[in-house]
């Protein structure tokens, strides 16, 4: 059977960084194919090359058996390839309908019916006249997918679509992907969630340091086997045994917190102790963002009386939208590190900053040429 998509020996280099090296990938119509790999393994770069957003220096892409040079995302969409990026490409100031209209040739009554049908399948409860900036991250992700499906693609590429979704939203999306597969639409999915890959995929490709190290059918894999392929060694998968912690000091407490924000918090209770991992669950829009804002403010100034923070407790925050809220993409790594740098001095030591940045690169295996990149 002729493959719907086949990638042969794809290599993509950015300056001194080899993002992809001699990567092979193949999938059939109706197949759900997961691509797994650590951060910096080259997953997103590979997808962007398949979608025409990047041009590889070497390698070939075959679409329905024919060698194809994808010149742009528009070209890819014309062939039947759609992609949902990890970072949103919506315009926050426009409504949902206006964002969808940007990718449609026209809008009529039939278009509205198609959108409503797809929205029902996605379990998407969003007014088409609502401004995108008012939506949660999970709702924005659904709008992105809705926009792609309106083109009736043969292949849908999704770059970590559930990374910002709640468990309920994630399960709804997985049901939709299985439904699309049954309609003979191929799914190419990047995910970091092993359970998700094992639940969805027909086949799984492992990328490590830019290379495809294995492509195996789901039936031949287990969670432990996947982990071993991802990191390249079994020892790193072993969890060290530690002694049970003793009494822990309380760092944060909310006692009957009422806050008339948007969304509001009502009689909210929370207690966090040193060394403790506390999970907060809930459908998007039920107060998580309000709680985040209050906790950030707690480390910087006055807060509601019901919120108590230990005076020696410093709060770090990783936002759900990392590109627009978590970093400055146009600045260097050193500049981004400086934004959150606290040294108690008004003076900046360039050499010390560079040293600290290099230490972060080494410690967290950041794929970068230099701190100035």
N, C-alpha and C positions, 0 to 999 in steps of 0.2 A: 504494500500500500504506500502510495506517495505521501510523504510527510506534509502537513500543512505548513510547518516552518522548520527549517534546518539551518543551524549556524555551524560553520566549519572554520576552525582555526582563527577565531576572532582575537585580535590584539589591539588594545587601545592604550596609548601612552599620553600622559600629561606632563610635559617637561621632563623632570627626573623620575616621575612616578609612573610605573606600569600598573594601570588599573585592571586590565584584562590581558592575559597572555595565553594564546593558543586555546581558546575556549570553544568547546563543542556543545551543541544542544539540539535536541530534536523533539518535536511533539506533533501529535495527530489531531485531527478535528475532534472536538468533544472531549479531549483529554484535559485533566487538571494536573498541571505540572508545577511542583513547588521548587523554588531555588533557595537553598539555605546557605548561610555562611556568616562568619563573624563580621563585625563592623569593619569596613575597609576591605572586604574580600572581593569587591568589584561587582556586586549584584546590581546595584542601581545603574552603574555605567553600562553594563551589558544590556539592561532593559532599554536604556536611552538610545543605544545603538540600534536595537531592533525596531524602535519606534521612529528612527530617523532624526532624533534630536541631537545625536552625536555621529561623527563619521570615524570609523575605525581605520587604523593605518594598514592593517592586514586582515585577511580572512574574507569569507564569503557568506552571504545570507541568501537562502533559497526560500521562495514563497510559492507554495503549491508546485514544487518541483522545478521552478524557473529561477535561475540566478537573478537577483534583484539588487540594485543599488538604491537604497532608501535615501532620498535627498532631503526630506523634511518630514515633520509630523503630519503635514497636510497630505503628502504623498502616501504615508503609511495609512492614514485614515481612509484614503481613496481605495486602497487595496483591501481594507477590512480589518485593520489593526487599530485598536483603541487602547489608551493607557490612562490609568489613574495614578498620578504622581503622589509621592509621600508628602510633599509640601503642596499646599493648596494653590491652585491657579485661578481662583475665583476673585471677583472684584467686590469687596465688602460693601461699597457704597451703592451697589445696584441690587435689585430684587432677585429672587431666585429665578423668576421668569426671564428677566433681562439677561442674566448670566447664561441661561440655556439658549436664548435667542441669538446670542453672539456666535453660536456654533451651528445654528440652523438656518437654512435658506429662507424660510418663511414661517409664519405662525398663523394657524387657523384652528377651527374647532376640532379637527381630527388630531392636530398636534396636542391640544389640551387633553383629549381622551387618551392618547398614547402615554402622555406624561403621568396622568392619574393612574393608569394601569400599572406602569412600571413602579410608581411610588407605592402602590399597594403591595406589590411583590417585595419591595424593599422594607416594608413596614415603616415608611417614611411619612411622618405626620407634620408636614411643613406647608404653610400657606405659600403659594407661588408668588404672592405679592409681598411676602416678608423680605426685609433687607437681609442680605447674607451676613453682614456684620453682626446681626443679632443672633445668629445661629451658634450652637455649640460646635466643637470640633468634630464630634461624631456626625452631626447633621450636615456639616459642610462636606465631610467625606462621602456621605450618601448622595449629595447633590452632584459631586464630581462623578460618581459612578452612574448616576441617572443620565448625566450629559453624554457619557461615552456610549451607553446602551441605546440612546436615541439614534445613533448612527448605524444600528444593526450590524455590529462588527462580527467577524468570524473568529477573531482572537482578541481577548481582553487581557491586558497586562496590568497587574495591581502591585504596587510597591508598598508593602506593609500596610494594607488597608485597615487592619484591626488594631494597629498600635495605639490609636487614640479612642477606641470604642469601648464601651462598657461590655460586660459579659453578655447581657441580653442583646445588645446591638450586634456584637460579634457573632453570636449564634444565628441571628436573623440573616446576617450577611453570608454566613457559611451555607445556610439553606438555599439562598438565592444562587450562589455559585454552583451548587450541585444541580439546581434546576436549569441553569444556563448550560451546564455540561450535557444534561439530558436532551437539550435542544440542539446539540452538536456544535456548540460554541466552545472553543478551546480557551482555557484559563491558564495564564502564566503568572504565578503568584510568588512574590518575595515575602517571607515571613521569618521571624525569629522564634516563633512559638512551635516547639516540636510536636506538641499534642495536636495543634491545628494542622500541621503538615500531615501527620499520620491519619488524621480524621478525614482530610479532604483529598489528598493527592493520589493519582494513579501511579505517577513516577516522581522521583525526587532527585535533583541534581545538587551536589555539594560543591561550593566554591571555597577555595582556601588560598589566600594571598594572590588572588587574581586568576587562579587556574581552576579548571573543572577537574576535580580529583575522582569523582564517581557519579554515575547516574544509575539508579537502582529502582526496581519496582517496589511499591509500598509494602507488598506482602513479604519482602525479604528483609524488612527493617524493623527495628525496635527503637525505643527512646534512647537506650544506652548505646546502641550501635550508631545511631545518628550523632549523638554527642561525641563519640570517639572519632567519627569521620570529620566532624566540624573542627575539632581542636588538634587532631592528629596523634593523640596519645590517650591512653586510658587513665593514667595516673591522675591527670588533672580533673577527672570526673569524680574522684573520690572525695567525699565530704569529711573533713577532719572531725573527730569526736572531741567535744569540749565539755568541761565540767558545767553542771547546772549553775546559773547565776544566783547569787544571793539576793538580799534586799536591794532594790533599785530605787534611786531617788526619782521623784516625780518632776519632770521638766515642764510639762504643759498640761493645762486643765481648762476645760470649758464646762461651766456648771449652769445649766438652764439658760443658755445664751439665746437671746432674742435680738435679731438684727434685721431692720427693715431695708435691706439691700435688694438687689435684683439679680437672682432670686433671693428671697428672704430666708432667714434661719429662724426656727421656732423651737424654743425649749431644747436646744442642742446641748448634748453632753459628750465630753470626750476627755480621756485621760491617757497621757503618754509618759512612760518611764524610760530612764536611761537604758540603752541597749535593746529596746523593744521595737518591733515592727508592727505598726498598726495600719490595717487596711480600711479604706472608706469606700463602700460600694453604693451604687445608685444609678438610675437612668440619668443621662445628661440633662442638665438644667435644673437639678434638684438641690442646688446650694453648694456644690463643690467649689465653683469658682469664687463664690462669696467667702467661703471658709478660707480658701487660699489667700485671698486679699487681706483678710483679717490677720492671718498668721504672719504674713510678710510685714504688715504694719506693726504687729506686736514686737518685732525686733527693732523697730525704728522710732516708735513714738507712742503716744497715748492710744489705748485700746478700750473696748467695752469692759465694764467692771467685772462681767462674768467670765472674762478670759484671763487666765493667770499664766504667766511665763516666768520661769526661773531666771533670775537676773544674769546668771552666767551662761545661759543657753543662747547659742547663736543658730539662726535658722538659715538653711540653704534652700533654694527653690529651683526646680527644673520644670519649666512650663510645658504644656501639651503642644503648643505650636513653637517648636524650637527655632525655626528660621526667623520669624518675625519678633518673637519675644525672648528667645534664649541666647541669641548671638547677633552680631553685625556681620553679615556675609561678605560685605565689601571691604572689611578691615582685615588686617593680618591676625595671626594667632596671638602675637604679642599684644596687639591693641585690644583684642577681645579679652585676654587675661587681665589686662590693666583695668578694664571696666569694673570688674569685681574685686580688684586688688585692694587690700587693706593693710597698710604698714604703719599707720599712725603718724605719717609724715606728709608734709605738703610737697616734698621733693621726690622726684622719680629717678631712680637709678637704672639707667638703660641696661647696664651690664648685669645687674641683679635680676631685672625683669626677664632678660634673655635667658639667664641661667634657670630661673623658675619655669619659664615656658618649655625649655628643653627637658627639664625634669618631668613635667606633665606629659610631654610627648613620649618619653621613655617609659614612664610608669603605666600609662594607659594605652601604649602602642598606637599612638595617633599616626595615621598614614599621612605624612607631610614631609616635604623636602627640608624646610628650615623653619625656625620660629617666625621669620619675616614673611612667610608665604601666606 
